[in-house]
Amino acid sequence: MKLGIVGGSGALGRAIALAHLNHGGVAPSDLWIANRDGRRDGFEDWPDVTVTAKAQDLAEACDVILLSVPPALFPALEVHAPDRLITSVMAGITIEAMAAKTGATRIARGMSSPVAELGLAHSAFCATDAVTDADREMLHATFAPCGVVDEVTDEALMDTFCALTGPVPGFVAYFAACMNDFATSRGMPPEVADRAVRQLFKASGEALSTWPEKPSDQVQAMIDYAGTTAAGLIAMKEMPVAQGIEAGLAAAEERARQMGTPPDAEG
């Protein structure tokens, strides 16, 4: 499989490229990167990776074309690839828009995050009916080096994934910052509070990813234990914390939808 990433020098495109180079995806000679000036910045250690300023050259050479340009630049993108498998990680850009731009029918709209470089991303995609089983194998091969991969059938969920799993650390960092502020307000040295909160979230992330219990079950287990954490969780449940989180995610989801809408089409 030859993989081409249009916008492969941007934060997300480069992260996915490095996931392949560092975690056993495609061989360097099978990876193409297209950017606006054809510069190799960030890929100096990989001389076998092809870097070009011509997205169409990439499209003609690769089996899978991953679009990772900023949504605002998508209207100016010139890629004609009716016989290629197209996927993307562009917030708000619909399958319909990609089909109109590229002429392709084998299209999967995807979402990932910059922690793909570390192999820690959650990537998801939604495919058209024209996507074959062999195409799906290539899509999984495209995103698997980035971390966990899921396929869904509802394209609208791509905006939800953008809000939920795209912003790393994002919302989690905000919660950590609030905890850090609490600790320092009690007199804890800032550097100690910072280390404590970072370690807490590192351990919590590992536990949530490996322990079999669902997060809601773990919360209930803490409450049932009736210790100090239970007191804190009960107090949080009596406050509008959950509503605030829901409002934040909904706002991010709506912004993702808007990013795919041309300014003159907004009502």
Backbone bond lengths (Angstrom), bond angles and torsions (degrees), N, CA, C in turn:
res aa  C-N    CA-C-N  psi(-1)  N-CA   C-N-CA  omega(-1)  CA-C   N-CA-C  phi
1 M - - - 1.458 - - 1.516 110.04 -
2 K 1.313 116.79 128.84 1.463 121.60 172.48 1.523 108.48 -100.91
3 L 1.319 116.17 126.13 1.459 122.73 -177.16 1.513 109.81 -110.49
4 G 1.326 116.41 128.21 1.452 121.33 175.01 1.513 110.88 -117.46
5 I 1.331 116.68 130.73 1.464 121.67 -179.39 1.519 108.60 -114.06
6 V 1.314 115.74 109.50 1.462 120.98 177.01 1.530 107.45 -84.36
7 G 1.314 116.80 117.82 1.458 120.81 -169.84 1.517 110.19 90.80
8 G 1.330 115.69 26.48 1.463 120.79 -175.00 1.511 115.24 -73.35
9 S 1.334 118.04 -3.12 1.460 120.63 175.66 1.527 112.38 -100.39
10 G 1.337 117.12 -3.50 1.459 120.93 175.11 1.519 110.66 -77.00
11 A 1.321 117.03 174.75 1.461 121.09 -173.84 1.524 112.23 -58.41
12 L 1.332 117.12 -49.83 1.457 119.65 -175.79 1.524 111.51 -78.37
13 G 1.330 117.39 -44.11 1.459 120.09 178.91 1.515 111.96 -59.93
14 R 1.325 116.50 -43.32 1.470 120.61 179.11 1.529 110.47 -65.77
15 A 1.322 117.45 -38.51 1.462 120.29 178.99 1.526 110.99 -61.40
16 I 1.333 116.61 -41.50 1.466 120.06 178.93 1.520 110.55 -68.14
17 A 1.331 116.45 -40.99 1.468 119.79 176.93 1.522 111.03 -59.70
18 L 1.327 117.22 -45.57 1.462 120.69 -179.37 1.525 111.57 -68.60
19 A 1.318 117.06 -29.65 1.459 119.58 174.85 1.523 109.74 -59.87
20 H 1.327 116.63 -42.74 1.463 119.96 177.99 1.518 111.55 -67.15
21 L 1.307 116.95 -43.03 1.461 120.49 -176.71 1.522 112.18 -70.55
22 N 1.338 116.89 -31.43 1.466 120.60 -175.12 1.516 114.51 -100.20
23 H 1.330 116.98 -16.90 1.466 119.39 -173.90 1.531 112.58 -126.05
24 G 1.304 117.14 27.25 1.452 119.78 170.36 1.502 116.19 76.40
25 G 1.329 118.05 39.56 1.459 120.79 174.29 1.523 109.61 -89.31
26 V 1.312 117.68 -129.87 1.455 120.61 178.52 1.529 110.03 -70.87
27 A 1.332 115.44 154.22 1.459 120.55 176.22 1.528 109.01 -68.29
28 P 1.330 117.51 151.70 1.470 119.58 179.56 1.526 112.71 -53.07
29 S 1.313 117.61 -36.27 1.463 120.34 -178.91 1.521 112.68 -70.98
30 D 1.334 116.80 -13.82 1.466 121.53 178.60 1.523 112.64 -102.60
31 L 1.324 116.90 10.95 1.466 121.70 -179.31 1.522 110.49 -113.37
32 W 1.315 115.65 127.52 1.468 122.65 175.88 1.526 108.71 -115.24
33 I 1.319 115.36 142.59 1.458 122.48 176.46 1.522 107.87 -125.58
34 A 1.328 117.41 130.06 1.460 121.52 173.47 1.526 108.85 -115.50
35 N 1.310 115.28 130.33 1.462 120.60 173.08 1.523 108.51 -138.79
36 R 1.312 117.20 177.90 1.459 120.00 -170.46 1.525 114.27 -69.93
37 D 1.338 117.07 -27.95 1.462 118.34 -176.32 1.523 113.66 -118.91
38 G 1.323 118.06 1.06 1.452 120.50 177.92 1.518 114.68 71.96
39 R 1.314 117.84 15.31 1.463 121.07 -179.25 1.527 110.55 -79.55
40 R 1.333 115.97 150.73 1.461 122.76 -175.29 1.528 112.09 -94.12
41 D 1.311 119.02 10.46 1.470 121.58 -176.41 1.527 110.66 -50.85
42 G 1.332 115.05 126.99 1.453 120.63 -179.82 1.517 113.62 93.58
43 F 1.332 116.50 -13.15 1.466 120.13 -179.90 1.535 111.06 -124.91
44 E 1.326 116.35 24.09 1.464 120.48 -179.16 1.533 111.94 -61.45
45 D 1.326 116.60 -30.57 1.467 120.09 -177.95 1.522 112.67 -82.39
46 W 1.330 116.60 1.35 1.467 120.74 -176.37 1.533 108.81 -127.48
47 P 1.332 117.22 74.68 1.473 119.87 -175.43 1.527 113.86 -65.41
48 D 1.330 117.57 -19.89 1.465 119.88 -179.54 1.523 112.72 -81.65
49 V 1.329 118.17 -11.37 1.464 121.30 175.62 1.533 108.01 -73.79
50 T 1.309 116.39 131.35 1.463 120.76 178.41 1.523 109.64 -86.23
51 V 1.320 116.94 126.09 1.462 122.47 177.96 1.525 107.94 -118.44
52 T 1.327 116.02 132.25 1.460 120.69 -176.72 1.524 110.62 -142.60
53 A 1.314 115.42 156.06 1.460 120.61 172.63 1.520 111.31 -93.90
54 K 1.320 117.20 -3.14 1.463 121.59 -176.16 1.526 110.19 -108.19
55 A 1.325 115.50 101.83 1.459 120.29 -178.71 1.530 111.90 -61.05
56 Q 1.316 116.88 -31.56 1.464 119.42 -179.19 1.528 111.13 -67.53
57 D 1.332 117.94 -36.11 1.465 120.35 175.77 1.520 110.37 -61.34
58 L 1.317 116.09 -42.14 1.465 120.83 176.89 1.531 110.24 -60.99
59 A 1.325 116.53 -46.29 1.462 121.08 -177.48 1.519 111.88 -59.87
60 E 1.311 116.51 -36.45 1.461 120.37 -178.15 1.521 112.42 -77.82
61 A 1.328 117.20 -19.43 1.465 120.62 -176.33 1.527 113.76 -97.02
62 C 1.334 117.58 -20.19 1.466 120.31 -169.24 1.525 112.67 -109.45
63 D 1.344 114.63 154.64 1.466 121.50 177.28 1.518 111.60 -82.30
64 V 1.330 115.89 -39.18 1.460 122.18 179.86 1.524 108.14 -119.94
65 I 1.318 116.12 129.28 1.461 121.53 178.87 1.525 107.98 -112.64
66 L 1.321 115.90 115.99 1.461 122.20 179.32 1.522 108.86 -102.67
67 L 1.318 116.67 117.14 1.462 122.07 -179.61 1.526 109.29 -91.14
68 S 1.325 115.74 122.16 1.460 120.59 -177.03 1.519 111.04 -138.96
69 V 1.333 116.00 40.61 1.462 120.11 176.35 1.530 108.76 -89.27
70 P 1.335 118.85 157.24 1.460 119.96 174.26 1.524 109.98 -57.44
71 P 1.326 118.81 138.59 1.467 120.57 -177.64 1.523 114.11 -52.31
72 A 1.330 117.51 -34.72 1.464 120.51 -179.49 1.525 112.39 -66.18
73 L 1.343 117.12 -22.71 1.462 121.24 -179.66 1.525 112.46 -93.64
74 F 1.322 117.36 -7.07 1.465 120.24 -177.10 1.532 112.80 -59.13
75 P 1.352 119.54 -41.63 1.473 118.10 -179.07 1.528 113.79 -58.07
76 A 1.335 117.82 -27.66 1.463 120.82 -178.56 1.527 112.74 -88.44
77 L 1.321 117.11 -5.60 1.462 120.79 -177.84 1.525 110.42 -68.45
78 E 1.321 116.01 136.95 1.461 121.17 178.64 1.527 109.29 -120.57
79 V 1.324 115.96 98.52 1.464 122.76 177.44 1.520 107.91 -140.13
80 H 1.318 116.22 115.59 1.465 121.27 175.94 1.530 107.31 -110.60
81 A 1.327 116.55 111.93 1.464 120.47 -173.85 1.527 110.79 -147.65
82 P 1.332 117.47 63.34 1.468 120.05 -175.14 1.524 114.65 -64.32
83 D 1.334 117.27 -21.59 1.467 119.89 -177.57 1.523 112.96 -106.33
84 R 1.316 117.55 16.56 1.460 121.34 -178.08 1.535 110.92 -111.93
85 L 1.342 114.22 161.66 1.457 121.42 173.14 1.523 107.94 -88.45
86 I 1.334 115.81 120.69 1.470 122.01 -176.87 1.523 109.37 -109.97
87 T 1.318 116.37 134.57 1.456 120.45 169.22 1.522 107.74 -137.91
88 S 1.315 116.83 173.98 1.461 119.20 -176.72 1.521 110.40 -154.63
89 V 1.328 115.02 165.89 1.471 122.31 169.49 1.523 108.03 -133.15
90 M 1.321 116.56 35.76 1.463 122.29 -177.95 1.526 109.88 -94.86
91 A 1.304 116.67 122.04 1.461 120.84 -179.93 1.521 110.79 -60.90
92 G 1.324 115.53 128.44 1.453 121.09 171.20 1.516 116.27 82.82
93 I 1.332 119.44 -12.75 1.466 121.38 -178.18 1.521 109.15 -82.27
94 T 1.319 116.32 117.53 1.459 121.59 -172.14 1.523 112.25 -81.44
95 I 1.315 114.35 164.43 1.460 120.90 173.84 1.527 109.95 -59.40
96 E 1.317 116.57 -41.90 1.461 120.79 179.58 1.529 110.95 -59.18
97 A 1.315 117.09 -43.20 1.465 121.00 179.63 1.526 111.17 -65.60
98 M 1.332 116.82 -39.99 1.462 119.63 179.06 1.519 110.98 -66.85
99 A 1.328 117.03 -37.82 1.461 120.57 178.55 1.526 110.61 -63.82
100 A 1.328 116.48 -43.60 1.459 120.48 179.45 1.524 111.42 -64.67
101 K 1.321 116.78 -36.61 1.465 121.22 -177.46 1.520 112.46 -74.02
102 T 1.354 116.98 -42.09 1.467 120.66 -170.37 1.521 114.16 -102.16
103 G 1.342 117.45 -18.89 1.451 121.00 -174.41 1.513 113.39 79.22
104 A 1.316 117.61 4.69 1.463 121.82 -177.44 1.527 111.25 -84.14
105 T 1.325 115.43 158.25 1.468 122.03 172.25 1.522 111.14 -116.93
106 R 1.320 116.20 -24.66 1.481 121.45 177.58 1.529 107.35 -87.39
107 I 1.318 114.68 92.00 1.470 120.57 -171.13 1.527 109.10 -133.11
108 A 1.324 114.95 140.13 1.469 121.25 172.43 1.518 108.30 -132.06
109 R 1.297 115.47 122.96 1.465 119.62 175.12 1.521 108.55 -86.76
110 G 1.331 116.92 125.89 1.455 120.42 -175.84 1.509 113.15 -124.91
111 M 1.327 114.93 175.73 1.455 122.71 174.67 1.520 108.00 -152.33
112 S 1.337 115.62 140.31 1.455 121.49 176.78 1.525 107.35 -144.29
113 S 1.328 118.05 -158.11 1.466 120.46 177.67 1.518 109.81 -153.31
114 P 1.337 117.63 162.11 1.467 120.46 -176.14 1.524 115.30 -61.40
115 V 1.350 118.52 -17.40 1.469 118.48 176.08 1.525 111.26 -73.82
116 A 1.346 116.61 4.03 1.462 120.49 170.84 1.522 110.41 -54.73
117 E 1.330 116.75 -35.37 1.473 120.63 -179.68 1.524 111.06 -56.77
118 L 1.333 116.99 -31.48 1.465 122.11 -179.59 1.521 112.24 -92.29
119 G 1.335 116.70 -0.76 1.461 119.91 -176.19 1.510 112.81 74.40
120 L 1.347 117.71 24.38 1.465 122.08 -173.77 1.526 113.51 -115.41
121 A 1.328 118.42 7.31 1.462 120.25 -176.23 1.521 111.53 -79.82
122 H 1.333 115.10 155.91 1.456 121.06 163.13 1.523 106.03 -103.48
123 S 1.324 116.28 117.90 1.461 121.70 178.86 1.522 108.54 -111.65
124 A 1.321 115.66 140.68 1.463 120.77 178.74 1.517 108.63 -136.61
125 F 1.336 116.02 154.43 1.458 119.25 177.01 1.522 110.20 -147.65
126 C 1.329 114.09 157.49 1.458 123.51 177.02 1.524 106.56 -129.80
127 A 1.328 116.86 125.91 1.460 121.04 -170.79 1.525 112.21 -110.89
128 T 1.330 115.04 155.83 1.458 121.11 174.82 1.530 109.94 -78.16
129 D 1.331 115.67 166.32 1.462 120.11 179.34 1.522 112.28 -63.65
130 A 1.331 117.58 -24.53 1.459 120.95 -178.75 1.528 112.88 -74.64
131 V 1.323 117.80 -13.57 1.465 121.39 179.60 1.523 109.39 -71.72
132 T 1.327 116.70 125.95 1.458 122.90 -175.81 1.525 111.17 -90.40
133 D 1.330 115.74 172.86 1.463 119.91 175.61 1.528 110.60 -62.04
134 A 1.326 116.61 -38.50 1.467 119.54 177.39 1.525 110.71 -64.86
135 D 1.325 116.53 -37.68 1.468 120.57 175.58 1.520 110.64 -61.66
136 R 1.325 115.94 -42.11 1.471 119.14 -178.96 1.525 110.90 -62.72
137 E 1.309 116.54 -36.64 1.465 119.33 176.31 1.529 110.03 -61.77
138 M 1.333 116.57 -40.28 1.466 119.11 178.62 1.522 111.46 -69.58
139 L 1.329 117.87 -35.30 1.459 120.31 177.55 1.524 110.83 -65.27
140 H 1.330 115.99 -43.44 1.463 118.59 176.69 1.531 110.15 -63.13
141 A 1.341 116.82 -39.44 1.452 119.84 178.31 1.528 111.48 -66.20
142 T 1.330 116.89 -28.60 1.461 120.96 177.71 1.519 111.71 -68.86
143 F 1.341 116.58 -41.49 1.464 120.13 -173.90 1.535 114.51 -99.42
144 A 1.330 118.60 -18.58 1.465 120.36 -175.13 1.525 113.75 -59.39
145 P 1.339 120.64 -39.41 1.467 118.22 178.25 1.532 113.43 -63.51
146 C 1.331 116.83 -15.95 1.471 121.28 -178.84 1.519 112.45 -81.94
147 G 1.343 118.27 -17.59 1.460 121.65 -176.92 1.510 111.68 142.40
148 V 1.325 116.36 -131.36 1.464 123.09 -178.08 1.529 109.20 -87.86
149 V 1.349 117.12 143.25 1.465 122.08 -178.29 1.525 109.98 -127.65
150 D 1.336 116.60 135.92 1.462 122.17 173.64 1.522 109.09 -133.81
151 E 1.335 115.37 147.06 1.461 121.19 171.33 1.516 108.70 -110.76
152 V 1.329 117.03 137.69 1.458 122.90 176.14 1.522 108.41 -126.61
153 T 1.324 115.98 163.95 1.462 119.97 -176.95 1.524 113.48 -102.83
154 D 1.324 117.52 -11.55 1.465 121.78 -177.21 1.529 109.09 -102.74
155 E 1.331 116.99 112.27 1.458 120.24 -177.27 1.522 112.48 -61.75
156 A 1.332 117.85 -30.88 1.467 120.47 -179.27 1.528 111.71 -59.34
157 L 1.337 116.70 -24.53 1.462 119.71 179.83 1.522 112.72 -68.26
158 M 1.333 117.29 -16.91 1.460 118.48 177.57 1.531 110.75 -63.28
159 D 1.331 117.12 -34.76 1.464 119.98 175.43 1.524 110.49 -68.42
160 T 1.341 116.23 -34.83 1.464 119.99 177.39 1.516 110.73 -67.26
161 F 1.337 116.81 -43.22 1.464 119.95 177.25 1.520 111.04 -62.86
162 C 1.323 116.72 -36.97 1.467 120.50 177.94 1.522 110.14 -58.60
163 A 1.328 116.29 -42.35 1.463 120.95 179.24 1.516 112.18 -72.95
164 L 1.333 116.30 -38.71 1.467 121.39 -169.44 1.522 112.94 -84.30
165 T 1.334 117.56 -49.48 1.465 120.79 -171.29 1.517 113.89 -113.77
166 G 1.342 117.77 -11.11 1.462 119.60 179.48 1.524 113.80 -71.67
167 P 1.338 119.19 -40.48 1.472 120.25 -173.56 1.525 112.41 -85.16
168 V 1.338 116.48 86.13 1.464 120.32 177.52 1.524 108.55 -108.66
169 P 1.384 117.97 123.08 1.457 126.29 1.27 1.526 115.14 -83.83
170 G 1.331 118.23 -23.40 1.460 122.04 170.90 1.510 116.39 45.90
171 F 1.341 115.05 -113.13 1.464 120.17 -175.12 1.526 111.64 -63.44
172 V 1.306 117.24 -36.00 1.468 120.62 178.75 1.529 109.60 -64.71
173 A 1.326 116.78 -38.48 1.461 120.25 178.40 1.531 110.96 -64.06
174 Y 1.329 116.94 -34.61 1.466 119.78 178.47 1.532 110.35 -64.41
175 F 1.333 115.84 -43.51 1.473 119.18 178.45 1.531 109.45 -63.33
176 A 1.335 116.82 -41.25 1.462 120.36 178.53 1.522 110.97 -63.06
177 A 1.345 116.47 -40.28 1.464 119.85 179.24 1.524 111.32 -62.74
178 C 1.332 116.53 -38.75 1.469 119.82 177.64 1.520 110.87 -63.78
179 M 1.328 116.91 -40.89 1.465 120.18 178.64 1.522 110.68 -66.82
180 N 1.333 115.80 -38.48 1.459 119.90 177.78 1.523 110.42 -62.63
181 D 1.323 116.83 -43.89 1.466 120.88 178.79 1.519 111.19 -60.91
182 F 1.329 116.66 -39.70 1.465 120.20 178.19 1.519 110.21 -60.41
183 A 1.333 116.31 -46.88 1.463 119.82 -176.58 1.525 111.68 -63.68
184 T 1.332 116.13 -44.27 1.464 118.49 -178.89 1.522 111.73 -69.54
185 S 1.338 117.39 -29.10 1.461 120.04 177.51 1.522 111.66 -68.05
186 R 1.340 115.91 -20.53 1.463 120.78 177.76 1.525 111.69 -91.07
187 G 1.348 116.31 2.30 1.447 120.19 177.38 1.509 115.32 100.13
188 M 1.309 118.80 4.12 1.457 120.40 178.60 1.526 109.31 -70.16
189 P 1.333 117.60 134.27 1.474 119.31 177.47 1.531 110.76 -55.21
190 P 1.334 118.10 134.15 1.472 120.54 -175.45 1.517 114.26 -53.00
191 E 1.360 116.97 -40.66 1.453 118.97 -178.02 1.534 111.51 -68.48
192 V 1.327 116.20 -32.10 1.466 119.80 177.93 1.530 109.99 -73.37
193 A 1.337 116.27 -43.10 1.464 120.11 177.71 1.520 110.61 -59.60
194 D 1.333 116.37 -41.82 1.455 120.75 -179.63 1.528 110.88 -61.40
195 R 1.339 116.45 -46.32 1.465 119.59 179.75 1.526 111.23 -65.06
196 A 1.326 116.36 -40.75 1.461 120.12 -178.40 1.527 111.51 -62.76
197 V 1.335 116.37 -45.54 1.462 120.07 -177.73 1.530 110.68 -70.06
198 R 1.326 117.09 -41.15 1.463 119.38 177.99 1.536 110.80 -59.73
199 Q 1.339 115.96 -44.47 1.462 119.29 -178.93 1.527 111.08 -66.72
200 L 1.327 116.11 -36.82 1.467 120.43 177.24 1.526 110.72 -58.96
201 F 1.324 116.09 -47.06 1.469 118.63 -177.01 1.524 111.62 -73.40
202 K 1.316 116.80 -31.20 1.469 119.07 174.92 1.521 110.12 -64.12
203 A 1.331 116.52 -47.02 1.458 120.64 -179.97 1.523 111.35 -66.27
204 S 1.334 116.15 -40.23 1.467 120.06 -178.80 1.527 110.73 -65.47
205 G 1.332 116.47 -40.80 1.456 119.56 178.26 1.512 111.50 -62.52
206 E 1.325 116.76 -42.10 1.468 120.45 178.69 1.518 110.64 -65.02
207 A 1.342 116.79 -42.64 1.461 119.88 179.92 1.526 111.70 -64.89
208 L 1.330 116.44 -44.67 1.462 119.79 -179.55 1.518 112.25 -64.35
209 S 1.339 117.17 -31.18 1.465 120.12 -177.57 1.522 112.87 -83.22
210 T 1.338 117.26 -18.94 1.471 119.05 -174.76 1.525 114.05 -115.56
211 W 1.328 118.39 -30.84 1.464 119.31 179.98 1.524 109.80 -73.60
212 P 1.333 118.62 144.00 1.469 120.72 -174.04 1.525 114.56 -73.84
213 E 1.330 118.23 -23.64 1.461 120.25 -176.73 1.519 111.67 -67.97
214 K 1.330 116.42 143.38 1.455 121.21 174.30 1.533 109.56 -69.06
215 P 1.341 117.71 155.26 1.464 119.33 178.18 1.529 113.18 -52.94
216 S 1.346 116.66 -42.41 1.465 119.00 -179.44 1.529 111.26 -63.44
217 D 1.336 117.05 -34.52 1.465 120.33 177.97 1.525 111.05 -69.28
218 Q 1.339 115.69 -36.79 1.461 118.99 178.45 1.535 110.69 -67.35
219 V 1.338 116.12 -38.68 1.465 119.38 176.23 1.522 110.52 -60.81
220 Q 1.321 117.03 -46.73 1.462 120.64 -178.69 1.517 111.52 -64.49
221 A 1.343 116.77 -36.93 1.461 119.95 178.49 1.525 110.93 -62.98
222 M 1.333 116.11 -38.48 1.465 119.98 177.51 1.524 110.94 -65.94
223 I 1.328 115.91 -41.16 1.467 119.42 179.04 1.523 110.32 -64.92
224 D 1.331 116.54 -42.59 1.462 120.45 -179.85 1.521 111.93 -63.69
225 Y 1.326 117.09 -30.08 1.458 120.91 179.42 1.523 111.60 -67.12
226 A 1.329 115.31 -25.04 1.472 122.00 173.29 1.521 113.25 63.16
227 G 1.325 117.47 37.02 1.456 121.24 177.16 1.515 111.95 -102.00
228 T 1.321 115.85 -155.29 1.465 120.30 -177.56 1.532 111.83 -64.77
229 T 1.333 116.85 -40.46 1.464 119.62 179.68 1.513 110.97 -65.32
230 A 1.344 116.34 -35.64 1.457 119.95 177.64 1.520 110.66 -59.54
231 A 1.331 116.38 -42.57 1.465 119.95 179.23 1.527 110.37 -60.68
232 G 1.333 116.37 -41.70 1.454 120.11 179.28 1.514 112.43 -67.80
233 L 1.326 117.74 -42.54 1.458 121.10 -179.39 1.527 111.58 -65.52
234 I 1.315 115.96 -39.71 1.472 119.00 178.34 1.523 110.36 -63.59
235 A 1.344 116.40 -41.57 1.466 120.08 178.33 1.527 110.59 -63.22
236 M 1.343 117.50 -40.97 1.465 120.55 178.95 1.521 111.49 -65.20
237 K 1.325 116.58 -38.77 1.460 120.21 -179.54 1.529 111.79 -66.21
238 E 1.318 116.47 -23.44 1.460 120.37 178.43 1.525 112.19 -86.02
239 M 1.335 116.49 -5.89 1.457 122.24 178.78 1.536 108.80 -106.92
240 P 1.341 117.79 165.64 1.472 120.06 -178.69 1.528 113.45 -80.79
241 V 1.341 117.47 40.82 1.464 120.72 -179.32 1.527 110.58 -66.00
242 A 1.336 116.19 -48.76 1.467 120.10 -177.86 1.523 111.18 -61.81
243 Q 1.326 117.08 -39.30 1.464 120.32 179.28 1.531 110.73 -65.57
244 G 1.322 116.44 -37.16 1.460 119.87 178.30 1.525 111.49 -65.60
245 I 1.325 116.90 -41.54 1.465 120.70 178.36 1.522 110.05 -64.49
246 E 1.335 116.44 -44.24 1.458 120.29 178.78 1.533 111.20 -60.98
247 A 1.326 116.46 -42.25 1.462 120.20 179.98 1.528 111.18 -64.34
248 G 1.330 116.35 -40.16 1.456 120.17 179.03 1.518 112.23 -64.39
249 L 1.322 116.64 -45.11 1.460 120.44 179.31 1.526 111.29 -65.70
250 A 1.334 116.66 -39.87 1.463 120.38 179.45 1.528 110.71 -64.66
251 A 1.333 117.04 -38.49 1.459 120.45 178.27 1.521 110.99 -65.51
252 A 1.344 116.73 -40.74 1.460 120.53 178.25 1.528 110.74 -66.57
253 E 1.326 116.83 -39.70 1.466 121.82 178.36 1.524 110.89 -61.94
254 E 1.326 116.57 -44.27 1.460 120.81 179.41 1.524 110.90 -66.06
255 R 1.324 116.88 -38.24 1.467 120.13 178.15 1.530 110.24 -64.07
256 A 1.339 117.35 -37.05 1.459 120.66 177.61 1.524 110.34 -61.22
257 R 1.331 117.44 -41.70 1.466 120.62 178.06 1.528 110.41 -63.12
258 Q 1.321 116.40 -42.08 1.459 120.72 -177.25 1.524 112.10 -66.86
259 M 1.322 117.66 -29.70 1.464 120.90 -177.49 1.519 112.00 -66.20
260 G 1.327 117.07 -20.71 1.444 120.33 177.25 1.510 113.99 -94.23
261 T 1.336 117.04 4.83 1.460 121.69 -177.75 1.515 110.00 -105.57
262 P 1.330 119.04 119.68 1.456 120.81 176.89 1.520 110.84 -56.60
263 P 1.344 118.77 143.08 1.469 121.38 -177.82 1.513 113.87 -52.18
264 D 1.347 118.08 -38.39 1.453 119.71 -177.08 1.528 113.13 -77.92
265 A 1.380 115.35 -3.07 1.467 118.58 178.91 1.514 111.59 -102.57
266 E 1.325 116.89 -5.18 1.456 119.97 -179.26 1.535 109.36 -75.63
267 G 1.329 114.05 136.16 1.457 117.95 -179.41 1.500 112.97 -98.25
